[in-house]
Amino acid sequence: MENTYDVVVLGAGSTGENVADIVVRGGLTAALVEAELVGGECSYWACMPSKALLRGTEALAAARAVDGARQAVTGEQDVAATLARRDSFTHHWDDSSQAQWVDRSGIALFRGTGRLDGERTVVVTGDGGTRTRLTARHAVAVCTGSEAAVPPVDGLADVAPWTPREATSAKEAPGRLLVVGGGYVGCEMAMAWQALGSQVTLLQRGDRLLDDMEPEAGDAVTAALRERGVDVRLGTDVTAARRDGDELVLRCTNGELRGDEVLVAVGRRARTRDAGLDTVGLEPGEYLDVDDSLQVRGVPWLYGIGDVNGRRQLTHMGKYQARQAGAAIVARARGERVSTADWSPTAATADRLATPSVVFTDPQVASVGLTRARAAEAGVPHRVVEYPLGNVAGASLHADGYTGTAVAVVDTEREVLLGVTFVGPGVAELLHGATVAVAGEVPIARLWHAVPAYPTMSEIWLRLLETWRG
């Protein structure tokens, strides 16, 4: 069979869905190709199930932090009910509703493994071995995402380690869980499974968890994990792994550790090994090198969008890139000029300057833009302003003995915010205001007129500005 569409999208995760939706809304035709579940990683193995696993723990902690409510908490978390709620958010790993949305949106869906086969051509191999050739008039968008990377540690691949997929979809809590990697996934899953009954040991190669964020973030999350019973070991390298009967054994730089399961959460790699990149002169298995319109350099009809380009591996950033790239594809199809200048409608500038993220531990870590370290690396003149969140009236009402911090990185020449980080319970809902300020490059002088309501945690903005002025 042969089919021709304006745009062919490899990968029907949230990024691919949004690319197809944008181009169809722009008057083009689109086909989506998916080998697994429509909706992708976020819906079934990442954002949604992981946050469902964490939410009960957070809700209990919030209740116990308020005198009066604390006395009403008379039991512990129901693990079976938590896992059942998690399953409801993944629709029990059934993608029927998302496939129906694709159909209603006027997008063609091809189930099977898609592979590039030369210029503007994709071959889809179905479960029964059927082959369908798709031709794109204007663009092929590779949105195949990323997959967990298992480092080349002796024996590690042979012990059937958990990746984030197994960690978010497990049917029961392992007795002893060893977590390798202290980034977003490692910290969130350590907190989730410790609360659900596992004894968790978290191993971090470096000397701080969340080491790409402000130092206050890693320090606060380390203290919280240890307070909840997680054995956090910093400066620990894993050198080998093996099975000893039913036990899993990790050899580390400072001795052996034994457990029932090991979660490897040390990073991602591009899912491009089998995408047919070699048929268009690119290297299989590598991240796609793209410009700010997400167009692959040297292959003008090809786009690499979402995790597959390695720029910002977050669901909401993949969707953002999809919107920008979709607009660029539509514009080029119409013969219009496409700008990659900062903040243009077809450029993914926020990848570099205003990426928001939340670590859903307790305390939460919510951040956007540049950290002090990144600002220093970029050579931007800046000043760091900090203020304890617990000193804000809204925070003290939120929880008895509330502790947290806010960190702002200010460009001292332009007097605009380069980045903001909040650490504390419930701070995720503060983040979008910071994102607007950073992405909008709102002058500090104008932020003085953005009056926070009293008594809310948002009053932290006033305190940061007062600290800035001195």
Phi, psi and chi 1 to 4 in degrees:
 res  aa     phi    psi   chi1   chi2   chi3   chi4
   1 MET       -  145.3  -65.3  177.6   60.4      -
   2 GLU  -128.6  138.9  -69.1 -151.0   19.4      -
   3 ASN  -138.8  141.1  -62.6  -86.9      -      -
   4 THR  -119.6  132.5  -59.6      -      -      -
   5 TYR  -135.1  161.7  -63.6   88.1      -      -
   6 ASP   -66.0  -41.5  -68.3  -38.0      -      -
   7 VAL  -135.3  135.0 -179.0      -      -      -
   8 VAL  -116.1  128.8  176.5      -      -      -
   9 VAL  -115.0  120.1 -178.4      -      -      -
  10 LEU   -89.4  111.7  -75.1  176.6      -      -
  11 GLY   107.3  115.3      -      -      -      -
  12 ALA  -106.4   37.2      -      -      -      -
  13 GLY   -76.0 -170.1      -      -      -      -
  14 SER   -60.3  -34.4   56.0      -      -      -
  15 THR   -67.4  -52.1  -62.8      -      -      -
  16 GLY   -61.2  -40.1      -      -      -      -
  17 GLU   -57.6  -44.1  -72.9  177.3  -43.0      -
  18 ASN   -70.2  -36.8  -84.0  -90.5      -      -
  19 VAL   -59.6  -50.4  173.3      -      -      -
  20 ALA   -60.6  -42.3      -      -      -      -
  21 ASP   -63.3  -44.0 -173.7   44.0      -      -
  22 ILE   -63.6  -44.9  -67.9  -67.0      -      -
  23 VAL   -71.0  -34.0  -60.6      -      -      -
  24 VAL   -66.7  -42.0  166.5      -      -      -
  25 ARG   -62.6  -25.4  -72.0  173.0 -177.5  -90.0
  26 GLY   -86.5    6.3      -      -      -      -
  27 GLY    96.5    6.0      -      -      -      -
  28 LEU   -98.8  166.3  -55.6 -178.0      -      -
  29 THR   -98.7  151.5   59.5      -      -      -
  30 ALA  -145.7  146.7      -      -      -      -
  31 ALA  -123.1  137.0      -      -      -      -
  32 LEU  -107.6  137.9  -90.5  173.9      -      -
  33 VAL  -119.9  126.6 -179.6      -      -      -
  34 GLU  -141.4  129.2  179.2   53.2   55.3      -
  35 ALA   -91.2  -19.9      -      -      -      -
  36 GLU  -118.3 -116.4  -66.7 -174.4  -71.0      -
  37 LEU  -106.7  134.2  -62.7  177.1      -      -
  38 VAL   -65.9  126.9  177.1      -      -      -
  39 GLY   117.3  -29.3      -      -      -      -
  40 GLY    71.2 -163.0      -      -      -      -
  41 GLU   -55.4  -47.4 -151.4   76.0   15.7      -
  42 CYS   -58.8  -44.1  174.7      -      -      -
  43 SER   -70.9  -31.6  -64.0      -      -      -
  44 TYR  -117.9  -25.6  -55.1  104.6      -      -
  45 TRP  -136.4    5.4  -60.3  -72.8      -      -
  46 ALA  -134.6 -104.6      -      -      -      -
  47 CYS   -52.2  -55.7  -44.1      -      -      -
  48 MET   -67.6  -53.4  -62.9  -53.9  -68.8      -
  49 PRO   -66.4  -35.5   20.4  -31.5      -      -
  50 SER   -66.7  -40.5   65.4      -      -      -
  51 LYS   -72.8  -30.8  -82.1   48.7 -179.9 -176.3
  52 ALA   -65.4  -36.5      -      -      -      -
  53 LEU   -66.6  -32.7  -71.3  174.2      -      -
  54 LEU   -87.0  -23.8  -73.3  157.7      -      -
  55 ARG   -63.4  -41.3  177.3   57.2 -173.4  147.2
  56 GLY   -61.7  -41.5      -      -      -      -
  57 THR   -62.1  -42.7  -59.3      -      -      -
  58 GLU   -64.9  -42.7 -180.0 -173.7   45.7      -
  59 ALA   -65.0  -41.1      -      -      -      -
  60 LEU   -64.4  -43.4  -79.6  171.8      -      -
  61 ALA   -62.3  -39.0      -      -      -      -
  62 ALA   -64.8  -41.4      -      -      -      -
  63 ALA   -66.1  -41.7      -      -      -      -
  64 ARG   -71.3  -13.9  -72.4  171.1  173.6  149.2
  65 ALA   -88.6    0.5      -      -      -      -
  66 VAL  -123.4  116.5  178.2      -      -      -
  67 ASP   -62.3  134.6 -161.8   21.6      -      -
  68 GLY   106.2  -51.1      -      -      -      -
  69 ALA   -76.9  -34.7      -      -      -      -
  70 ARG   -54.7  -40.3  179.7 -175.7  -54.4  120.3
  71 GLN   -68.5  -19.7  -70.8   78.9   -4.7      -
  72 ALA   -82.1  -14.0      -      -      -      -
  73 VAL   -85.7  100.2 -178.4      -      -      -
  74 THR  -109.4   -0.1   57.2      -      -      -
  75 GLY  -139.8 -175.0      -      -      -      -
  76 GLU  -106.6  170.3  -65.3  -59.3  -41.1      -
  77 GLN   -62.6  136.5 -171.6  170.0 -179.9      -
  78 ASP   -83.5  106.9 -173.5  -43.5      -      -
  79 VAL   -65.1  -44.2  175.7      -      -      -
  80 ALA   -61.4  -41.2      -      -      -      -
  81 ALA   -68.0  -36.8      -      -      -      -
  82 THR   -63.4  -44.4  -63.1      -      -      -
  83 LEU   -66.9  -36.3  -63.9  178.7      -      -
  84 ALA   -66.1  -39.4      -      -      -      -
  85 ARG   -64.8  -41.4 -174.8  171.6 -173.9  -96.1
  86 ARG   -55.5  -46.2 -179.5  -88.9  -43.1  -90.8
  87 ASP   -62.4  -33.9  -67.5   -8.4      -      -
  88 SER   -67.1  -33.6   73.3      -      -      -
  89 PHE   -73.1  -24.5  -83.8   98.4      -      -
  90 THR   -91.3    3.9   64.9      -      -      -
  91 HIS    53.9   34.3  -63.2  -83.2      -      -
  92 HIS    55.7   36.7  -59.0  -87.0      -      -
  93 TRP    57.8   40.0  -68.8  -87.6      -      -
  94 ASP  -117.4  124.9 -179.0  -21.0      -      -
  95 ASP  -100.7   18.6   67.8   -5.5      -      -
  96 SER   -55.6  -45.9  -59.6      -      -      -
  97 SER   -66.0  -37.0   62.5      -      -      -
  98 GLN   -71.4  -36.0  -60.6 -134.5   36.8      -
  99 ALA   -64.8  -35.9      -      -      -      -
 100 GLN   -65.3  -39.2  -71.0  167.2    9.5      -
 101 TRP   -61.8  -42.2  172.5   85.0      -      -
 102 VAL   -57.9  -45.5  170.8      -      -      -
 103 ASP   -64.5  -44.4 -176.0   58.7      -      -
 104 ARG   -64.0  -27.2  -71.4 -165.0  -53.3  -89.4
 105 SER   -82.9   -1.0  -60.6      -      -      -
 106 GLY    78.9   25.6      -      -      -      -
 107 ILE  -106.9  134.4  -57.5  163.5      -      -
 108 ALA   -80.1  135.9      -      -      -      -
 109 LEU  -115.5  125.8  174.4   61.8      -      -
 110 PHE  -116.9  119.5  -68.3   84.7      -      -
 111 ARG   -92.4  128.1  -69.4 -170.0 -179.5  -89.8
 112 GLY   148.6 -178.4      -      -      -      -
 113 THR   -90.1  120.0  -59.3      -      -      -
 114 GLY   -95.8  139.2      -      -      -      -
 115 ARG  -142.7  131.9  178.5 -178.7  168.7   83.9
 116 LEU   -59.9  143.8  -71.5  165.0      -      -
 117 ASP  -141.3   59.5 -171.0   28.5      -      -
 118 GLY    94.4 -172.7      -      -      -      -
 119 GLU   -61.9  124.4 -175.0  171.8  -12.8      -
 120 ARG    54.5   27.3  -66.8 -175.0  176.3   87.6
 121 THR  -127.4  136.0  -57.3      -      -      -
 122 VAL  -129.7  134.7  170.0      -      -      -
 123 VAL  -109.2  126.7  173.2      -      -      -
 124 VAL  -106.0  123.5 -176.8      -      -      -
 125 THR  -105.0  116.2  -56.4      -      -      -
 126 GLY   -81.7  175.4      -      -      -      -
 127 ASP   -57.7  -36.2  -72.3  -19.3      -      -
 128 GLY   -86.1    8.8      -      -      -      -
 129 GLY    87.6    1.3      -      -      -      -
 130 THR   -65.9  145.2   58.3      -      -      -
 131 ARG  -121.2  128.2  -72.4  164.2   60.4   86.2
 132 THR  -121.5  127.6  -56.6      -      -      -
 133 ARG   -97.4  124.5 -178.1  175.6  -65.9  -86.6
 134 LEU  -111.1  135.4  -54.6  178.0      -      -
 135 THR  -117.6  134.8  -57.7      -      -      -
 136 ALA  -104.1  128.1      -      -      -      -
 137 ARG   -69.4  -39.6  -65.9 -173.3 -173.0   92.9
 138 HIS  -116.9  -44.0  -63.1  -65.8      -      -
 139 ALA  -155.8  148.8      -      -      -      -
 140 VAL  -114.9  128.1  174.3      -      -      -
 141 ALA  -109.8  119.1      -      -      -      -
 142 VAL   -90.3  112.0 -179.7      -      -      -
 143 CYS  -127.7   43.3  -54.7      -      -      -
 144 THR   -82.1   -5.1   48.5      -      -      -
 145 GLY    76.8 -151.5      -      -      -      -
 146 SER  -136.7  168.4   63.2      -      -      -
 147 GLU  -135.9  159.9   59.0 -167.6    0.2      -
 148 ALA   -63.1  138.2      -      -      -      -
 149 ALA   -95.9  128.7      -      -      -      -
 150 VAL  -105.0  115.9  177.0      -      -      -
 151 PRO   -66.7  156.6   23.8  -32.3      -      -
 152 PRO   -77.4   58.6   30.4  -36.1      -      -
 153 VAL   -88.1  135.8  171.0      -      -      -
 154 ASP   -51.8  117.1 -178.3   31.7      -      -
 155 GLY    83.3   -8.2      -      -      -      -
 156 LEU   -65.2  -43.2 -174.6   57.8      -      -
 157 ALA   -67.3  -19.7      -      -      -      -
 158 ASP   -87.4   -8.7  -58.9  -36.3      -      -
 159 VAL   -98.4   14.9  -61.0      -      -      -
 160 ALA    53.2   60.6      -      -      -      -
 161 PRO   -69.2  151.9   28.5  -36.0      -      -
 162 TRP   -70.6  141.4  -83.8   10.1      -      -
 163 THR  -104.4  178.5   68.8      -      -      -
 164 PRO   -55.3  -27.6  -32.1   38.8      -      -
 165 ARG   -61.8  -48.1  -78.9 -164.6  170.4 -164.7
 166 GLU   -67.6  -35.0  -71.9   74.7   28.2      -
 167 ALA   -65.2  -34.7      -      -      -      -
 168 THR   -90.4  -13.7   56.6      -      -      -
 169 SER  -115.7    4.4   61.8      -      -      -
 170 ALA   -58.7  143.4      -      -      -      -
 171 LYS   -87.8  -12.6  -59.7  -57.6 -178.9 -175.7
 172 GLU  -155.5  161.9   59.4 -177.4   10.7      -
 173 ALA   -80.3  127.8      -      -      -      -
 174 PRO   -69.0  151.1   25.3  -32.4      -      -
 175 GLY   -60.6  -49.8      -      -      -      -
 176 ARG  -129.6  119.9  -63.5  164.8  -61.2  170.2
 177 LEU  -114.2  124.2  175.7   62.8      -      -
 178 LEU   -99.7  126.7  -51.5  176.6      -      -
 179 VAL  -114.2  122.2  178.8      -      -      -
 180 VAL  -104.5  111.9 -179.6      -      -      -
 181 GLY   119.0  125.6      -      -      -      -
 182 GLY  -111.1   38.4      -      -      -      -
 183 GLY   -92.8 -156.5      -      -      -      -
 184 TYR   -53.4  -55.8  -70.5   49.4      -      -
 185 VAL   -65.3  -46.0  173.5      -      -      -
 186 GLY   -59.4  -45.6      -      -      -      -
 187 CYS   -67.2  -44.4  -70.3      -      -      -
 188 GLU   -64.6  -45.3  -72.5 -174.6   -7.7      -
 189 MET   -72.6  -31.0  -69.9  -62.3   93.3      -
 190 ALA   -62.0  -45.0      -      -      -      -
 191 MET   -68.2  -41.1 -174.4  158.2  -76.5      -
 192 ALA   -63.4  -52.2      -      -      -      -
 193 TRP   -76.0  -28.1  -74.0  111.3      -      -
 194 GLN   -61.2  -43.5  179.6   76.3   25.0      -
 195 ALA   -68.7  -25.0      -      -      -      -
 196 LEU   -94.5    9.4  -65.9  173.2      -      -
 197 GLY   116.4   -6.2      -      -      -      -
 198 SER   -82.6  153.5  -61.8      -      -      -
 199 GLN   -95.1  114.2  175.5   54.0   59.0      -
 200 VAL  -107.7  135.4  177.6      -      -      -
 201 THR  -117.5  125.4  -58.6      -      -      -
 202 LEU  -110.2  122.1  175.5   57.2      -      -
 203 LEU  -109.8  124.2  -48.8  174.5      -      -
 204 GLN  -123.4  127.5  169.0   71.4  -28.2      -
 205 ARG   -63.8  -41.7 -173.3  175.9 -171.5  177.3
 206 GLY   -84.1 -171.4      -      -      -      -
 207 ASP   -98.3   10.0   58.8    3.4      -      -
 208 ARG  -153.7  139.5  176.1  175.5  -76.7  118.7
 209 LEU   -71.3  157.3  -60.1 -178.1      -      -
 210 LEU    48.6   51.3  -57.1  172.9      -      -
 211 ASP   -75.1   -3.2   54.4    9.3      -      -
 212 ASP   -96.6    6.1   60.6  -19.1      -      -
 213 MET  -109.7 -178.6  -53.9 -173.1   86.7      -
 214 GLU   -60.5  143.4  -64.3  -70.9    6.2      -
 215 PRO   -58.0  -30.3   13.5  -26.0      -      -
 216 GLU   -60.6  -30.0  -68.9   84.5   -7.1      -
 217 ALA   -67.3  -52.9      -      -      -      -
 218 GLY   -61.8  -39.5      -      -      -      -
 219 ASP   -64.3  -42.6  -67.1  -14.9      -      -
 220 ALA   -68.3  -41.5      -      -      -      -
 221 VAL   -69.5  -37.2  171.0      -      -      -
 222 THR   -59.3  -47.9  -60.7      -      -      -
 223 ALA   -61.9  -40.8      -      -      -      -
 224 ALA   -67.4  -42.0      -      -      -      -
 225 LEU   -62.1  -45.1  -73.9  167.2      -      -
 226 ARG   -64.5  -38.1  -75.2  173.7  169.7  161.9
 227 GLU   -61.5  -32.2 -176.9 -179.3  -21.7      -
 228 ARG   -86.8    0.5  -74.2  160.8  173.4   76.1
 229 GLY   103.3    0.5      -      -      -      -
 230 VAL   -74.7  133.3  175.7      -      -      -
 231 ASP   -86.1   99.2 -178.2    1.2      -      -
 232 VAL   -93.2  121.0  179.6      -      -      -
 233 ARG  -119.2  110.3  -57.3 -167.6 -178.1 -170.1
 234 LEU   -91.2  158.8  -56.4  174.9      -      -
 235 GLY    62.9   35.6      -      -      -      -
 236 THR  -119.6  120.8  -58.8      -      -      -
 237 ASP  -101.0  139.8 -113.7  -21.5      -      -
 238 VAL   -94.3  125.1  176.6      -      -      -
 239 THR  -109.1  -18.3   58.0      -      -      -
 240 ALA  -164.5  159.5      -      -      -      -
 241 ALA  -142.3  149.0      -      -      -      -
 242 ARG  -159.3  165.4   60.9 -176.0  171.0   86.4
 243 ARG  -103.5  135.4  -71.6  -80.8 -179.6 -177.7
 244 ASP  -123.2   87.8 -177.0    6.5      -      -
 245 GLY    67.7 -125.5      -      -      -      -
 246 ASP   -85.2   -7.0  -68.4  -25.4      -      -
 247 GLU   -93.6  147.1  -77.6 -167.8  -45.6      -
 248 LEU  -101.6  133.5 -175.3  144.8      -      -
 249 VAL  -121.3  126.2 -176.4      -      -      -
 250 LEU  -108.7  128.5  -65.7 -175.4      -      -
 251 ARG   -93.6  125.2 -173.5  166.7   72.3 -127.4
 252 CYS  -119.7  171.6  -54.9      -      -      -
 253 THR   -63.0  -22.3   47.6      -      -      -
 254 ASN  -120.5   33.2   48.1    6.8      -      -
 255 GLY   122.8 -174.0      -      -      -      -
 256 GLU  -100.3  149.2  -77.9 -167.7  -13.5      -
 257 LEU  -127.0  142.5  -75.9  171.6      -      -
 258 ARG  -120.1  142.1  -69.0  176.2  176.1  -98.9
 259 GLY  -157.4 -174.3      -      -      -      -
 260 ASP  -101.9  -32.9  -59.8  -59.4      -      -
 261 GLU  -141.0  154.2  -60.3  -72.0   -5.9      -
 262 VAL  -127.3  127.2   57.9      -      -      -
 263 LEU   -98.4  122.6  164.1   60.2      -      -
 264 VAL   -99.5  113.6  178.8      -      -      -
 265 ALA  -133.2   65.8      -      -      -      -
 266 VAL  -114.7   12.1  -65.4      -      -      -
 267 GLY   136.9 -179.2      -      -      -      -
 268 ARG  -126.7  162.8  -47.6  -78.1  -64.3  175.1
 269 ARG  -135.9  152.8   64.1 -174.8 -179.3 -167.7
 270 ALA   -64.0  137.9      -      -      -      -
 271 ARG   -91.0   72.8 -166.7  177.9  -77.3  146.1
 272 THR  -129.5    4.7   59.9      -      -      -
 273 ARG   -60.9  -36.1  -76.1  177.5  -62.4  172.4
 274 ASP  -112.7   25.5  -57.8  -45.2      -      -
 275 ALA   -91.7   -0.1      -      -      -      -
 276 GLY    78.0   22.5      -      -      -      -
 277 LEU   -59.5  -31.1  -64.7 -175.1      -      -
 278 ASP   -63.1  -23.6   53.7  -49.7      -      -
 279 THR   -75.4   -9.7   70.9      -      -      -
 280 VAL  -123.8   21.4  -64.5      -      -      -
 281 GLY    82.2   18.2      -      -      -      -
 282 LEU  -112.9  164.7  -60.2  174.0      -      -
 283 GLU   -90.1  118.5 -173.1   66.3   30.2      -
 284 PRO   -60.0  143.6  -23.3   34.6      -      -
 285 GLY    86.7   -9.1      -      -      -      -
 286 GLU   -94.7  156.9  -63.4  -63.1  -44.0      -
 287 TYR   -67.3  147.5  -74.5  107.4      -      -
 288 LEU   -82.2  129.3  -67.0  174.0      -      -
 289 ASP   -85.6  114.4 -179.5   23.8      -      -
 290 VAL  -125.2  159.6  -61.7      -      -      -
 291 ASP   -89.3 -172.5   65.5   15.2      -      -
 292 ASP   -72.5  -10.8  -89.7    4.1      -      -
 293 SER   -92.7    4.6   72.4      -      -      -
 294 LEU    71.8   17.9  -67.2  -47.3      -      -
 295 GLN   -81.9  132.5 -169.5  177.4   54.4      -
 296 VAL   -68.8  129.2  174.8      -      -      -
 297 ARG   -64.0  127.5  -60.7 -177.7 -162.5  -81.8
 298 GLY    88.7   -9.8      -      -      -      -
 299 VAL  -132.4   82.5 -169.5      -      -      -
 300 PRO   -63.8  -19.0   20.2  -32.0      -      -
 301 TRP   -91.8   -3.2   52.6  -91.6      -      -
 302 LEU  -108.4  137.1 -171.0   64.3      -      -
 303 TYR  -123.7  140.3  -68.4   74.1      -      -
 304 GLY  -116.8  111.7      -      -      -      -
 305 ILE  -126.4  135.5  -50.6  168.5      -      -
 306 GLY    88.7 -153.2      -      -      -      -
 307 ASP   -52.8  -27.4  -81.1   15.3      -      -
 308 VAL   -64.3  -17.6   77.1      -      -      -
 309 ASN   -99.9   -7.2   59.8   44.6      -      -
 310 GLY    72.8    7.5      -      -      -      -
 311 ARG   -72.6  -56.1  -74.3  162.6   63.6  112.4
 312 ARG  -145.6  105.2  -70.5  -65.2 -174.6 -176.6
 313 GLN   -91.2   71.7  -65.9 -176.9  -33.2      -
 314 LEU  -137.0  142.4  -63.8  160.6      -      -
 315 THR   -55.6  -49.2  -65.5      -      -      -
 316 HIS   -66.5  -27.0   47.5  -82.8      -      -
 317 MET   -77.0  -32.7  -63.0  -49.9  -69.7      -
 318 GLY   -62.4  -41.4      -      -      -      -
 319 LYS   -66.0  -39.3  -67.7  179.3  178.6  179.7
 320 TYR   -62.6  -47.8  163.0   70.6      -      -
 321 GLN   -58.8  -38.2  -71.0 -177.6   10.0      -
 322 ALA   -61.2  -41.3      -      -      -      -
 323 ARG   -65.4  -43.0  -65.0 -169.6  -67.1  -87.8
 324 GLN   -69.0  -45.7  -56.0  -52.6   96.2      -
 325 ALA   -66.7  -40.3      -      -      -      -
 326 GLY   -58.4  -42.6      -      -      -      -
 327 ALA   -64.2  -37.8      -      -      -      -
 328 ALA   -67.4  -41.6      -      -      -      -
 329 ILE   -62.5  -44.7  -69.5  168.3      -      -
 330 VAL   -63.3  -44.4  170.4      -      -      -
 331 ALA   -62.2  -44.9      -      -      -      -
 332 ARG   -66.7  -35.6  -73.3 -178.7  173.5  126.1
 333 ALA   -62.8  -29.2      -      -      -      -
 334 ARG   -87.8   -1.7  -66.4  172.2  177.3  168.9
 335 GLY    80.3   17.0      -      -      -      -
 336 GLU   -89.2  156.5  -61.8  169.8   -1.3      -
 337 ARG   -73.6  138.7  178.8  179.5  175.0  -86.9
 338 VAL  -113.1  126.4  167.6      -      -      -
 339 SER  -100.0  137.5  172.2      -      -      -
 340 THR  -109.0   17.3   55.3      -      -      -
 341 ALA   -65.0  151.2      -      -      -      -
 342 ASP   -51.7  132.9  -77.4   -3.6      -      -
 343 TRP    69.9   14.6  -49.1  115.6      -      -
 344 SER   -76.3  163.8   77.8      -      -      -
 345 PRO   -65.5  -11.9  -21.5   33.1      -      -
 346 THR  -120.9   19.3   51.3      -      -      -
 347 ALA  -124.2  137.1      -      -      -      -
 348 ALA   -91.8   61.4      -      -      -      -
 349 THR   -64.7  -33.0  -49.3      -      -      -
 350 ALA   -62.9  -20.8      -      -      -      -
 351 ASP   -55.9  -36.7  -73.1   -6.1      -      -
 352 ARG   -93.3  -35.8  -67.6 -178.1  -72.7  105.7
 353 LEU  -117.6  -17.3  -59.7  177.9      -      -
 354 ALA  -149.5   48.5      -      -      -      -
 355 THR   -83.2  119.8  -63.0      -      -      -
 356 PRO   -90.8  149.6   31.9  -31.1      -      -
 357 SER  -153.7  153.6   67.8      -      -      -
 358 VAL  -132.6  131.9  179.2      -      -      -
 359 VAL   -98.9  118.0 -176.7      -      -      -
 360 PHE   -90.4   42.6  -73.6   86.6      -      -
 361 THR   -81.4 -177.7   46.6      -      -      -
 362 ASP  -125.1  102.3 -176.0   21.4      -      -
 363 PRO   -75.6  155.2   31.4  -38.2      -      -
 364 GLN   -77.5  156.7  -65.7  175.2  -16.6      -
 365 VAL  -124.5  118.6  179.8      -      -      -
 366 ALA  -121.4  126.4      -      -      -      -
 367 SER  -144.5  156.5   66.1      -      -      -
 368 VAL  -149.8  144.9   62.8      -      -      -
 369 GLY    78.4 -153.2      -      -      -      -
 370 LEU   -87.1  140.1  -56.7 -175.8      -      -
 371 THR   -81.3  172.7   60.6      -      -      -
 372 ARG   -62.1  -36.2   66.8 -172.8   89.2 -171.6
 373 ALA   -66.9  -42.9      -      -      -      -
 374 ARG   -67.4  -36.9  -68.9  -71.5  173.4   85.1
 375 ALA   -63.8  -39.8      -      -      -      -
 376 ALA   -66.1  -42.5      -      -      -      -
 377 GLU   -60.8  -37.4  -72.1  171.1   10.6      -
 378 ALA   -77.9   -7.9      -      -      -      -
 379 GLY    72.1   24.3      -      -      -      -
 380 VAL   -86.5  128.1 -179.4      -      -      -
 381 PRO   -64.1  125.8   21.8  -31.0      -      -
 382 HIS  -151.2  165.2   64.4  -79.5      -      -
 383 ARG  -136.6  141.9  177.0 -179.1  155.6 -158.8
 384 VAL  -100.1  129.7  177.1      -      -      -
 385 VAL  -118.4  129.7  179.6      -      -      -
 386 GLU  -126.7  151.4  -60.0  178.9   57.0      -
 387 TYR  -153.5  137.2 -165.6   85.8      -      -
 388 PRO   -72.6  121.7   20.8  -28.8      -      -
 389 LEU   -63.6  -30.9 -104.5  170.3      -      -
 390 GLY   -64.2  -14.8      -      -      -      -
 391 ASN   -85.2   -2.4  -70.3   -0.7      -      -
 392 VAL   -90.6  135.9  173.4      -      -      -
 393 ALA   -55.5  -43.4      -      -      -      -
 394 GLY   -62.0  -34.6      -      -      -      -
 395 ALA   -70.6  -40.7      -      -      -      -
 396 SER   -66.3  -28.8   61.2      -      -      -
 397 LEU   -74.9  -33.3  -72.6  167.3      -      -
 398 HIS   -62.1  -40.8 -177.2   87.5      -      -
 399 ALA  -155.7  138.7      -      -      -      -
 400 ASP   -64.8  131.4  -61.2  -23.2      -      -
 401 GLY    68.0   29.3      -      -      -      -
 402 TYR   -55.5  132.0 -172.1  105.4      -      -
 403 THR  -126.5  142.9   58.1      -      -      -
 404 GLY   177.0  178.3      -      -      -      -
 405 THR  -149.8  157.2 -169.8      -      -      -
 406 ALA  -126.8  136.6      -      -      -      -
 407 VAL  -128.5  125.9  179.4      -      -      -
 408 ALA  -119.3  136.6      -      -      -      -
 409 VAL  -109.3  117.8 -177.9      -      -      -
 410 VAL  -112.7  131.0 -176.2      -      -      -
 411 ASP   -70.8  114.0 -176.6  -38.5      -      -
 412 THR   -76.6  -17.1   51.7      -      -      -
 413 GLU   -84.6  -47.9  -76.3 -171.9   -6.4      -
 414 ARG   -90.9  -14.3  -65.0 -175.5  -62.1  145.3
 415 GLU    53.1   55.1  -66.9 -157.9   -5.8      -
 416 VAL  -130.8  161.2  -62.8      -      -      -
 417 LEU   -78.0  132.9  -69.1  169.0      -      -
 418 LEU   -94.4  -31.8  -64.4  169.7      -      -
 419 GLY  -168.0  155.4      -      -      -      -
 420 VAL  -141.3  138.8 -178.6      -      -      -
 421 THR  -130.7  132.2  -63.4      -      -      -
 422 PHE  -116.1  136.7  -58.1  109.8      -      -
 423 VAL  -128.7  121.6 -177.8      -      -      -
 424 GLY   158.1  167.9      -      -      -      -
 425 PRO   -62.0  133.4  -24.3   34.6      -      -
 426 GLY    73.5   14.3      -      -      -      -
 427 VAL   -80.5  -10.3  -64.5      -      -      -
 428 ALA   -56.0  -35.4      -      -      -      -
 429 GLU   -76.5   -5.5  -60.0  -52.6  -34.6      -
 430 LEU   -85.5  -14.3  -69.4  172.6      -      -
 431 LEU   -69.1  -38.5 -177.6   58.1      -      -
 432 HIS   -67.1  -32.1 -165.3   60.0      -      -
 433 GLY   -59.6  -40.8      -      -      -      -
 434 ALA   -67.0  -38.3      -      -      -      -
 435 THR   -63.4  -42.1  -57.4      -      -      -
 436 VAL   -61.9  -43.3  170.9      -      -      -
 437 ALA   -65.0  -40.4      -      -      -      -
 438 VAL   -73.1  -49.5  171.7      -      -      -
 439 ALA   -65.5  -35.5      -      -      -      -
 440 GLY   -82.6   -5.1      -      -      -      -
 441 GLU    47.6   48.4  -61.7  179.5  -32.7      -
 442 VAL   -70.0  123.5 -178.6      -      -      -
 443 PRO   -60.6  144.1  -21.1   32.6      -      -
 444 ILE   -54.2  -38.6  -63.2  -69.8      -      -
 445 ALA   -60.1  -33.4      -      -      -      -
 446 ARG   -80.8  -32.5  179.3   57.3   62.1   88.0
 447 LEU   -60.9  -26.5  -76.8  176.4      -      -
 448 TRP   -58.8  -25.1  -88.1   99.8      -      -
 449 HIS   -91.9   -2.5  -62.8  -78.9      -      -
 450 ALA   -89.7   92.0      -      -      -      -
 451 VAL   -83.6  120.7 -178.8      -      -      -
 452 PRO   -76.0  140.3   26.3  -31.1      -      -
 453 ALA   -70.3  143.9      -      -      -      -
 454 TYR  -107.3  139.2 -178.4   87.4      -      -
 455 PRO  -100.8   99.5   33.4  -28.4      -      -
 456 THR  -120.3  163.4   67.3      -      -      -
 457 MET   -65.7  -20.7  -73.4  172.1   62.2      -
 458 SER   -63.9  -12.3  -68.2      -      -      -
 459 GLU   -63.4  -11.4 -159.8  179.3   11.7      -
 460 ILE   -57.4  -29.0 -174.8   61.0      -      -
 461 TRP   -61.8  -43.4  -75.8  100.7      -      -
 462 LEU   -63.0  -43.4  175.2   58.8      -      -
 463 ARG   -64.8  -39.2  -58.2  -57.2  171.6 -141.0
 464 LEU   -63.9  -41.2  -74.6  170.3      -      -
 465 LEU   -67.3  -39.3  -67.6  174.1      -      -
 466 GLU   -63.0  -40.4  -70.8  173.9  -22.4      -
 467 THR   -66.2  -38.7  -55.7      -      -      -
 468 TRP   -58.6  -46.2  160.1 -101.4      -      -
 469 ARG   -71.7  -30.5  -80.8 -161.9  172.8  174.7
 470 GLY    79.9      -      -      -      -      -
